[in-house]
Amino acid sequence: MRIVWCTGVVEGVVLEERRPETPAEANGSHAVFVLIGKQLKLLREKAELNQREFGQLAGYGPDLISAIERGVRTPRPEFLRRADKILKADGLFTDVIPEVEEAMAKARTRHPEWYRNYAAMEAEAVELHHYSNHAVQGLLQTEAHARVVFAKRRPFLSEETIEKRVADRLSRQQVFERWPPPIVSYVLEEVVLDRPIGGRQVHAEQLRHLLEVGSMKNVEIQVMPTRLEEHPNLDSAFNLLVPKGQAQVAYTEAQSHPRLITDREEVRKIADRYGIMRAMALSPVESRSLIAKKLEEL
């Protein structure tokens, strides 16, 4: 079976390909997260902590703190508990955990209609594997990098749509905060590290973020050196994921045309190519050293 895309779980049917739609509008639950973000910023500044300092105490990166304070990232219950303790909020954050959980449960996904099924599987996947050949994969992008990517799209997107797309992309990155954590791996073509999308400052921030994510115990990032003459996949980028309780699937996207692949033999072939590519790429340690070197050279 090959599913080009679907809006529901359909067995044994080839469905017609669909073009992307605009993002679904966020529902009223977003206001809850905006309010929490404002309170967090107020107490953090009162404690005379910048976002990086507070993030170090809480065990999160400054990008995440910034996103939560602006209401574009959902604060997880464990984050709220740590924030309450660090900022001595006397229950201000822990008391709203039930409301946050309710808002999260009721909130409709903000992803574009055509992407929703994949996003739902990604959020609960036990394994995620990615090959990127021309761009930093969405789960690895910083907010600034993502904003530039969407702003440069043609035809142009409205400012409102850009902000929604950026928020959607950041919300997907909560997959790294789950427990138990999923097994995640990346093979990035070296050229992905060399294109300074957004300029020097944005690119430097992106490289630092790759080093930060790559240091997580459940994540391995490997670089495919440009000096290699060839490898098994001189084709498009792809994702492989193992949904919870289901067989592995693959996902590709070319010129905004998504394709979810569930045929076991086709998925096996893609997974086989990915395995060979991981063996040919630099090791995670070597890849980290290369990324750090490129950051120093900026």
Short mmCIF file of the C-alpha atoms (twelve columns), coordinates in Angstrom:
data_MODEL
# 
_entry.id   MODEL 
# 
loop_
_atom_site.group_PDB 
_atom_site.id 
_atom_site.type_symbol 
_atom_site.label_atom_id 
_atom_site.label_alt_id 
_atom_site.label_comp_id 
_atom_site.label_asym_id 
_atom_site.label_seq_id 
_atom_site.Cartn_x 
_atom_site.Cartn_y 
_atom_site.Cartn_z 
_atom_site.pdbx_PDB_model_num 
ATOM 1   C CA . MET A 1   0.000  0.000  0.000  1 
ATOM 2   C CA . ARG A 2   1.203  3.517  -0.770 1 
ATOM 3   C CA . ILE A 3   -0.529 6.513  0.756  1 
ATOM 4   C CA . VAL A 4   0.258  9.784  -0.948 1 
ATOM 5   C CA . TRP A 5   -1.517 11.606 1.867  1 
ATOM 6   C CA . CYS A 6   -4.630 11.212 3.922  1 
ATOM 7   C CA . THR A 7   -6.816 13.012 6.412  1 
ATOM 8   C CA . GLY A 8   -7.519 9.861  8.379  1 
ATOM 9   C CA . VAL A 9   -6.253 6.316  8.821  1 
ATOM 10  C CA . VAL A 10  -7.134 4.413  5.673  1 
ATOM 11  C CA . GLU A 11  -6.040 0.864  4.982  1 
ATOM 12  C CA . GLY A 12  -5.309 -0.455 1.527  1 
ATOM 13  C CA . VAL A 13  -6.307 2.646  -0.413 1 
ATOM 14  C CA . VAL A 14  -4.277 4.947  -2.625 1 
ATOM 15  C CA . LEU A 15  -5.549 8.456  -2.010 1 
ATOM 16  C CA . GLU A 16  -5.323 11.490 -4.222 1 
ATOM 17  C CA . GLU A 17  -2.431 13.831 -3.544 1 
ATOM 18  C CA . ARG A 18  -3.375 17.129 -1.959 1 
ATOM 19  C CA . ARG A 19  -1.724 20.516 -2.088 1 
ATOM 20  C CA . PRO A 20  -0.938 22.264 1.195  1 
ATOM 21  C CA . GLU A 21  -3.641 24.290 2.917  1 
ATOM 22  C CA . THR A 22  -3.260 27.243 5.197  1 
ATOM 23  C CA . PRO A 23  -2.664 26.522 8.902  1 
ATOM 24  C CA . ALA A 24  -5.672 25.886 11.084 1 
ATOM 25  C CA . GLU A 25  -6.497 28.803 13.331 1 
ATOM 26  C CA . ALA A 26  -5.462 28.467 16.936 1 
ATOM 27  C CA . ASN A 27  -8.274 28.174 19.420 1 
ATOM 28  C CA . GLY A 28  -8.729 30.140 22.632 1 
ATOM 29  C CA . SER A 29  -6.359 27.929 24.625 1 
ATOM 30  C CA . HIS A 30  -3.453 29.918 23.217 1 
ATOM 31  C CA . ALA A 31  -4.361 32.788 25.572 1 
ATOM 32  C CA . VAL A 32  -3.526 30.556 28.550 1 
ATOM 33  C CA . PHE A 33  0.023  30.065 27.302 1 
ATOM 34  C CA . VAL A 34  0.474  33.759 26.527 1 
ATOM 35  C CA . LEU A 35  -0.531 34.675 30.090 1 
ATOM 36  C CA . ILE A 36  1.840  32.114 31.621 1 
ATOM 37  C CA . GLY A 37  4.631  33.426 29.405 1 
ATOM 38  C CA . LYS A 38  4.106  36.993 30.604 1 
ATOM 39  C CA . GLN A 39  4.116  35.875 34.238 1 
ATOM 40  C CA . LEU A 40  7.277  33.848 33.683 1 
ATOM 41  C CA . LYS A 41  9.091  36.816 32.139 1 
ATOM 42  C CA . LEU A 42  7.987  39.132 34.949 1 
ATOM 43  C CA . LEU A 43  9.244  36.829 37.712 1 
ATOM 44  C CA . ARG A 44  12.445 35.939 35.844 1 
ATOM 45  C CA . GLU A 45  13.363 39.599 35.448 1 
ATOM 46  C CA . LYS A 46  12.424 40.251 39.071 1 
ATOM 47  C CA . ALA A 47  14.903 37.529 40.015 1 
ATOM 48  C CA . GLU A 48  17.510 39.348 37.868 1 
ATOM 49  C CA . LEU A 49  18.055 36.346 35.603 1 
ATOM 50  C CA . ASN A 50  18.415 36.557 31.836 1 
ATOM 51  C CA . GLN A 51  16.902 33.841 29.654 1 
ATOM 52  C CA . ARG A 52  20.166 31.899 29.358 1 
ATOM 53  C CA . GLU A 53  20.814 31.965 33.122 1 
ATOM 54  C CA . PHE A 54  17.285 30.875 33.933 1 
ATOM 55  C CA . GLY A 55  17.445 28.191 31.241 1 
ATOM 56  C CA . GLN A 56  20.622 26.765 32.769 1 
ATOM 57  C CA . LEU A 57  18.949 26.517 36.166 1 
ATOM 58  C CA . ALA A 58  15.838 24.920 34.695 1 
ATOM 59  C CA . GLY A 59  17.709 22.602 32.325 1 
ATOM 60  C CA . TYR A 60  16.435 24.182 29.096 1 
ATOM 61  C CA . GLY A 61  17.952 26.275 26.316 1 
ATOM 62  C CA . PRO A 62  17.397 30.044 26.009 1 
ATOM 63  C CA . ASP A 63  15.451 29.578 22.756 1 
ATOM 64  C CA . LEU A 64  12.849 27.511 24.593 1 
ATOM 65  C CA . ILE A 65  12.596 30.065 27.422 1 
ATOM 66  C CA . SER A 66  12.091 32.846 24.897 1 
ATOM 67  C CA . ALA A 67  9.416  30.894 23.033 1 
ATOM 68  C CA . ILE A 68  7.491  30.087 26.235 1 
ATOM 69  C CA . GLU A 69  7.627  33.695 27.404 1 
ATOM 70  C CA . ARG A 70  6.132  34.836 24.098 1 
ATOM 71  C CA . GLY A 71  3.408  32.218 24.245 1 
ATOM 72  C CA . VAL A 72  4.479  30.373 21.094 1 
ATOM 73  C CA . ARG A 73  5.616  27.257 22.939 1 
ATOM 74  C CA . THR A 74  3.490  25.182 25.297 1 
ATOM 75  C CA . PRO A 75  5.019  24.965 28.796 1 
ATOM 76  C CA . ARG A 76  5.084  21.340 29.920 1 
ATOM 77  C CA . PRO A 77  4.025  20.484 33.498 1 
ATOM 78  C CA . GLU A 78  7.593  19.520 34.460 1 
ATOM 79  C CA . PHE A 79  8.821  22.895 33.235 1 
ATOM 80  C CA . LEU A 80  6.192  24.711 35.299 1 
ATOM 81  C CA . ARG A 81  7.208  22.791 38.418 1 
ATOM 82  C CA . ARG A 82  10.871 23.738 37.965 1 
ATOM 83  C CA . ALA A 83  10.019 27.371 37.195 1 
ATOM 84  C CA . ASP A 84  7.849  27.606 40.308 1 
ATOM 85  C CA . LYS A 85  10.686 26.339 42.487 1 
ATOM 86  C CA . ILE A 86  13.494 28.392 40.895 1 
ATOM 87  C CA . LEU A 87  11.532 31.655 40.841 1 
ATOM 88  C CA . LYS A 88  9.918  31.023 44.242 1 
ATOM 89  C CA . ALA A 89  6.514  31.580 42.695 1 
ATOM 90  C CA . ASP A 90  4.626  30.008 45.635 1 
ATOM 91  C CA . GLY A 91  2.418  27.866 43.417 1 
ATOM 92  C CA . LEU A 92  1.720  30.449 40.706 1 
ATOM 93  C CA . PHE A 93  2.883  28.034 38.024 1 
ATOM 94  C CA . THR A 94  2.107  24.677 39.635 1 
ATOM 95  C CA . ASP A 95  -1.468 25.701 40.401 1 
ATOM 96  C CA . VAL A 96  -2.222 26.213 36.686 1 
ATOM 97  C CA . ILE A 97  -0.924 22.801 35.601 1 
ATOM 98  C CA . PRO A 98  -4.466 21.300 35.459 1 
ATOM 99  C CA . GLU A 99  -5.626 24.195 33.260 1 
ATOM 100 C CA . VAL A 100 -2.574 23.803 31.024 1 
ATOM 101 C CA . GLU A 101 -3.168 20.069 30.642 1 
ATOM 102 C CA . GLU A 102 -6.828 20.701 29.843 1 
ATOM 103 C CA . ALA A 103 -5.922 23.364 27.289 1 
ATOM 104 C CA . MET A 104 -3.410 21.022 25.675 1 
ATOM 105 C CA . ALA A 105 -5.986 18.253 25.507 1 
ATOM 106 C CA . LYS A 106 -8.633 20.460 23.943 1 
ATOM 107 C CA . ALA A 107 -6.392 22.414 21.627 1 
ATOM 108 C CA . ARG A 108 -6.805 21.597 17.967 1 
ATOM 109 C CA . THR A 109 -3.534 21.092 16.144 1 
ATOM 110 C CA . ARG A 110 -2.267 24.234 14.449 1 
ATOM 111 C CA . HIS A 111 -0.425 22.396 11.715 1 
ATOM 112 C CA . PRO A 112 -1.511 22.729 8.083  1 
ATOM 113 C CA . GLU A 113 -4.298 20.295 7.189  1 
ATOM 114 C CA . TRP A 114 -2.065 18.243 4.890  1 
ATOM 115 C CA . TYR A 115 0.586  17.776 7.624  1 
ATOM 116 C CA . ARG A 116 -1.605 16.840 10.576 1 
ATOM 117 C CA . ASN A 117 -1.456 13.043 10.368 1 
ATOM 118 C CA . TYR A 118 2.316  12.970 10.124 1 
ATOM 119 C CA . ALA A 119 2.665  15.524 12.941 1 
ATOM 120 C CA . ALA A 120 0.435  13.367 15.155 1 
ATOM 121 C CA . MET A 121 2.587  10.281 14.510 1 
ATOM 122 C CA . GLU A 122 5.794  12.263 15.016 1 
ATOM 123 C CA . ALA A 123 4.597  13.517 18.404 1 
ATOM 124 C CA . GLU A 124 4.250  9.950  19.737 1 
ATOM 125 C CA . ALA A 125 6.939  8.153  17.721 1 
ATOM 126 C CA . VAL A 126 9.396  5.934  19.576 1 
ATOM 127 C CA . GLU A 127 12.049 6.396  16.867 1 
ATOM 128 C CA . LEU A 128 12.759 9.308  14.523 1 
ATOM 129 C CA . HIS A 129 15.435 9.256  11.816 1 
ATOM 130 C CA . HIS A 130 16.112 12.024 9.310  1 
ATOM 131 C CA . TYR A 131 18.240 12.644 6.223  1 
ATOM 132 C CA . SER A 132 18.665 16.279 5.159  1 
ATOM 133 C CA . ASN A 133 20.448 17.271 1.973  1 
ATOM 134 C CA . HIS A 134 19.720 20.978 1.502  1 
ATOM 135 C CA . ALA A 135 18.152 22.405 4.674  1 
ATOM 136 C CA . VAL A 136 18.202 21.980 8.438  1 
ATOM 137 C CA . GLN A 137 15.369 19.614 9.340  1 
ATOM 138 C CA . GLY A 138 12.412 21.284 11.096 1 
ATOM 139 C CA . LEU A 139 12.922 19.683 14.511 1 
ATOM 140 C CA . LEU A 140 16.461 21.095 14.580 1 
ATOM 141 C CA . GLN A 141 15.692 24.656 13.501 1 
ATOM 142 C CA . THR A 142 15.987 27.633 15.806 1 
ATOM 143 C CA . GLU A 143 13.144 30.123 15.873 1 
ATOM 144 C CA . ALA A 144 15.159 32.738 13.954 1 
ATOM 145 C CA . HIS A 145 16.198 30.206 11.312 1 
ATOM 146 C CA . ALA A 146 12.622 28.989 10.865 1 
ATOM 147 C CA . ARG A 147 11.310 32.531 10.524 1 
ATOM 148 C CA . VAL A 148 13.786 33.276 7.724  1 
ATOM 149 C CA . VAL A 149 12.885 30.036 5.947  1 
ATOM 150 C CA . PHE A 150 9.177  30.894 5.908  1 
ATOM 151 C CA . ALA A 151 9.772  34.571 5.097  1 
ATOM 152 C CA . LYS A 152 11.721 33.610 1.960  1 
ATOM 153 C CA . ARG A 153 9.001  31.305 0.632  1 
ATOM 154 C CA . ARG A 154 7.512  32.042 -2.782 1 
ATOM 155 C CA . PRO A 155 4.760  32.957 -3.214 1 
ATOM 156 C CA . PHE A 156 5.059  35.204 -0.164 1 
ATOM 157 C CA . LEU A 157 3.293  34.258 3.058  1 
ATOM 158 C CA . SER A 158 1.468  36.827 5.170  1 
ATOM 159 C CA . GLU A 159 3.082  37.877 8.447  1 
ATOM 160 C CA . GLU A 160 0.262  36.138 10.333 1 
ATOM 161 C CA . THR A 161 0.859  32.891 8.446  1 
ATOM 162 C CA . ILE A 162 4.614  33.107 9.014  1 
ATOM 163 C CA . GLU A 163 4.111  33.484 12.766 1 
ATOM 164 C CA . LYS A 164 1.708  30.532 12.817 1 
ATOM 165 C CA . ARG A 165 4.126  28.369 10.835 1 
ATOM 166 C CA . VAL A 166 7.006  29.278 13.158 1 
ATOM 167 C CA . ALA A 167 4.886  28.505 16.235 1 
ATOM 168 C CA . ASP A 168 3.858  25.177 14.695 1 
ATOM 169 C CA . ARG A 169 7.474  24.250 14.045 1 
ATOM 170 C CA . LEU A 170 8.562  25.147 17.559 1 
ATOM 171 C CA . SER A 171 5.674  23.187 19.066 1 
ATOM 172 C CA . ARG A 172 6.818  20.064 17.211 1 
ATOM 173 C CA . GLN A 173 10.180 20.276 18.966 1 
ATOM 174 C CA . GLN A 174 8.538  19.266 22.225 1 
ATOM 175 C CA . VAL A 175 9.178  15.724 21.052 1 
ATOM 176 C CA . PHE A 176 12.652 16.150 22.604 1 
ATOM 177 C CA . GLU A 177 11.091 16.817 26.014 1 
ATOM 178 C CA . ARG A 178 8.989  13.642 26.200 1 
ATOM 179 C CA . TRP A 179 9.570  10.865 28.689 1 
ATOM 180 C CA . PRO A 180 10.579 8.270  27.884 1 
ATOM 181 C CA . PRO A 181 12.512 10.044 25.134 1 
ATOM 182 C CA . PRO A 182 12.365 8.762  21.556 1 
ATOM 183 C CA . ILE A 183 15.486 7.504  19.777 1 
ATOM 184 C CA . VAL A 184 16.474 10.233 17.304 1 
ATOM 185 C CA . SER A 185 19.164 10.309 14.625 1 
ATOM 186 C CA . TYR A 186 20.155 12.649 11.811 1 
ATOM 187 C CA . VAL A 187 22.378 12.461 8.768  1 
ATOM 188 C CA . LEU A 188 23.059 15.981 7.513  1 
ATOM 189 C CA . GLU A 189 24.883 16.749 4.297  1 
ATOM 190 C CA . GLU A 190 27.820 19.025 5.085  1 
ATOM 191 C CA . VAL A 191 26.427 21.658 2.726  1 
ATOM 192 C CA . VAL A 192 23.530 22.115 5.170  1 
ATOM 193 C CA . LEU A 193 26.054 23.453 7.683  1 
ATOM 194 C CA . ASP A 194 27.605 25.866 5.204  1 
ATOM 195 C CA . ARG A 195 24.632 27.869 3.923  1 
ATOM 196 C CA . PRO A 196 24.371 30.904 6.254  1 
ATOM 197 C CA . ILE A 197 20.595 31.227 6.188  1 
ATOM 198 C CA . GLY A 198 19.574 34.461 7.878  1 
ATOM 199 C CA . GLY A 199 23.116 35.821 8.023  1 
ATOM 200 C CA . ARG A 200 26.072 35.229 10.296 1 
ATOM 201 C CA . GLN A 201 24.320 35.726 13.644 1 
ATOM 202 C CA . VAL A 202 21.317 33.518 12.838 1 
ATOM 203 C CA . HIS A 203 23.584 30.881 11.320 1 
ATOM 204 C CA . ALA A 204 25.899 30.864 14.331 1 
ATOM 205 C CA . GLU A 205 22.907 30.430 16.620 1 
ATOM 206 C CA . GLN A 206 21.731 27.537 14.461 1 
ATOM 207 C CA . LEU A 207 25.103 25.785 14.639 1 
ATOM 208 C CA . ARG A 208 25.184 26.222 18.416 1 
ATOM 209 C CA . HIS A 209 21.707 24.731 18.594 1 
ATOM 210 C CA . LEU A 210 22.868 21.685 16.612 1 
ATOM 211 C CA . LEU A 211 25.646 21.181 19.156 1 
ATOM 212 C CA . GLU A 212 23.159 21.539 22.013 1 
ATOM 213 C CA . VAL A 213 20.626 19.063 20.594 1 
ATOM 214 C CA . GLY A 214 23.396 16.682 19.521 1 
ATOM 215 C CA . SER A 215 24.596 16.496 23.137 1 
ATOM 216 C CA . MET A 216 21.297 14.949 24.269 1 
ATOM 217 C CA . LYS A 217 21.740 11.299 25.208 1 
ATOM 218 C CA . ASN A 218 18.936 10.095 22.912 1 
ATOM 219 C CA . VAL A 219 20.029 12.112 19.860 1 
ATOM 220 C CA . GLU A 220 22.813 11.398 17.374 1 
ATOM 221 C CA . ILE A 221 23.741 13.892 14.654 1 
ATOM 222 C CA . GLN A 222 26.079 12.765 11.889 1 
ATOM 223 C CA . VAL A 223 27.493 14.791 9.016  1 
ATOM 224 C CA . MET A 224 27.927 13.378 5.513  1 
ATOM 225 C CA . PRO A 225 31.173 14.973 4.259  1 
ATOM 226 C CA . THR A 226 31.026 16.684 0.890  1 
ATOM 227 C CA . ARG A 227 34.398 15.115 0.025  1 
ATOM 228 C CA . LEU A 228 32.783 11.683 -0.347 1 
ATOM 229 C CA . GLU A 229 32.300 10.919 -4.018 1 
ATOM 230 C CA . GLU A 230 28.925 9.235  -3.604 1 
ATOM 231 C CA . HIS A 231 26.549 7.490  -1.228 1 
ATOM 232 C CA . PRO A 232 23.349 5.390  -1.626 1 
ATOM 233 C CA . ASN A 233 20.846 8.270  -1.634 1 
ATOM 234 C CA . LEU A 234 21.614 10.985 -4.170 1 
ATOM 235 C CA . ASP A 235 17.934 11.834 -4.119 1 
ATOM 236 C CA . SER A 236 15.601 13.849 -1.884 1 
ATOM 237 C CA . ALA A 237 15.511 14.229 1.887  1 
ATOM 238 C CA . PHE A 238 13.363 11.831 3.903  1 
ATOM 239 C CA . ASN A 239 12.167 11.002 7.405  1 
ATOM 240 C CA . LEU A 240 11.788 7.554  8.921  1 
ATOM 241 C CA . LEU A 241 9.746  7.088  12.051 1 
ATOM 242 C CA . VAL A 242 8.347  4.299  14.151 1 
ATOM 243 C CA . PRO A 243 4.915  5.342  15.477 1 
ATOM 244 C CA . LYS A 244 4.004  4.005  18.892 1 
ATOM 245 C CA . GLY A 245 2.739  0.440  18.490 1 
ATOM 246 C CA . GLN A 246 3.007  0.508  14.682 1 
ATOM 247 C CA . ALA A 247 5.400  -0.456 11.909 1 
ATOM 248 C CA . GLN A 248 8.015  1.959  10.609 1 
ATOM 249 C CA . VAL A 249 6.893  4.473  7.961  1 
ATOM 250 C CA . ALA A 250 8.694  6.973  5.728  1 
ATOM 251 C CA . TYR A 251 7.842  10.534 4.787  1 
ATOM 252 C CA . THR A 252 9.077  12.635 1.887  1 
ATOM 253 C CA . GLU A 253 8.183  16.081 0.642  1 
ATOM 254 C CA . ALA A 254 9.114  17.673 -2.675 1 
ATOM 255 C CA . GLN A 255 7.944  21.104 -3.860 1 
ATOM 256 C CA . SER A 256 5.287  21.150 -1.110 1 
ATOM 257 C CA . HIS A 257 3.877  17.786 -2.188 1 
ATOM 258 C CA . PRO A 258 3.927  15.437 0.840  1 
ATOM 259 C CA . ARG A 259 4.025  11.676 0.665  1 
ATOM 260 C CA . LEU A 260 3.566  9.244  3.534  1 
ATOM 261 C CA . ILE A 261 4.945  5.811  2.663  1 
ATOM 262 C CA . THR A 262 3.631  2.767  4.499  1 
ATOM 263 C CA . ASP A 263 4.401  -0.009 2.013  1 
ATOM 264 C CA . ARG A 264 6.750  -2.249 4.004  1 
ATOM 265 C CA . GLU A 265 9.051  -3.121 1.127  1 
ATOM 266 C CA . GLU A 266 9.468  0.503  0.072  1 
ATOM 267 C CA . VAL A 267 10.066 1.583  3.671  1 
ATOM 268 C CA . ARG A 268 12.620 -1.231 4.043  1 
ATOM 269 C CA . LYS A 269 14.567 0.023  1.032  1 
ATOM 270 C CA . ILE A 270 14.708 3.562  2.407  1 
ATOM 271 C CA . ALA A 271 15.734 2.299  5.853  1 
ATOM 272 C CA . ASP A 272 18.448 0.161  4.227  1 
ATOM 273 C CA . ARG A 273 19.864 3.190  2.416  1 
ATOM 274 C CA . TYR A 274 19.767 5.189  5.639  1 
ATOM 275 C CA . GLY A 275 21.702 2.496  7.497  1 
ATOM 276 C CA . ILE A 276 24.461 2.510  4.877  1 
ATOM 277 C CA . MET A 277 24.588 6.309  4.954  1 
ATOM 278 C CA . ARG A 278 25.018 6.339  8.727  1 
ATOM 279 C CA . ALA A 279 27.948 3.946  8.347  1 
ATOM 280 C CA . MET A 280 29.559 6.215  5.734  1 
ATOM 281 C CA . ALA A 281 28.978 9.521  7.555  1 
ATOM 282 C CA . LEU A 282 31.226 10.982 10.225 1 
ATOM 283 C CA . SER A 283 30.644 9.608  13.705 1 
ATOM 284 C CA . PRO A 284 28.615 11.739 16.140 1 
ATOM 285 C CA . VAL A 285 31.838 12.813 17.893 1 
ATOM 286 C CA . GLU A 286 33.558 13.687 14.610 1 
ATOM 287 C CA . SER A 287 30.429 15.485 13.431 1 
ATOM 288 C CA . ARG A 288 30.286 17.538 16.615 1 
ATOM 289 C CA . SER A 289 33.906 18.575 16.129 1 
ATOM 290 C CA . LEU A 290 33.218 19.614 12.533 1 
ATOM 291 C CA . ILE A 291 30.177 21.690 13.523 1 
ATOM 292 C CA . ALA A 292 32.177 23.379 16.304 1 
ATOM 293 C CA . LYS A 293 34.968 24.147 13.845 1 
ATOM 294 C CA . LYS A 294 32.562 25.741 11.383 1 
ATOM 295 C CA . LEU A 295 31.105 27.809 14.218 1 
ATOM 296 C CA . GLU A 296 34.566 29.058 15.206 1 
ATOM 297 C CA . GLU A 297 35.331 30.013 11.594 1 
ATOM 298 C CA . LEU A 298 32.271 32.261 11.241 1 
# 
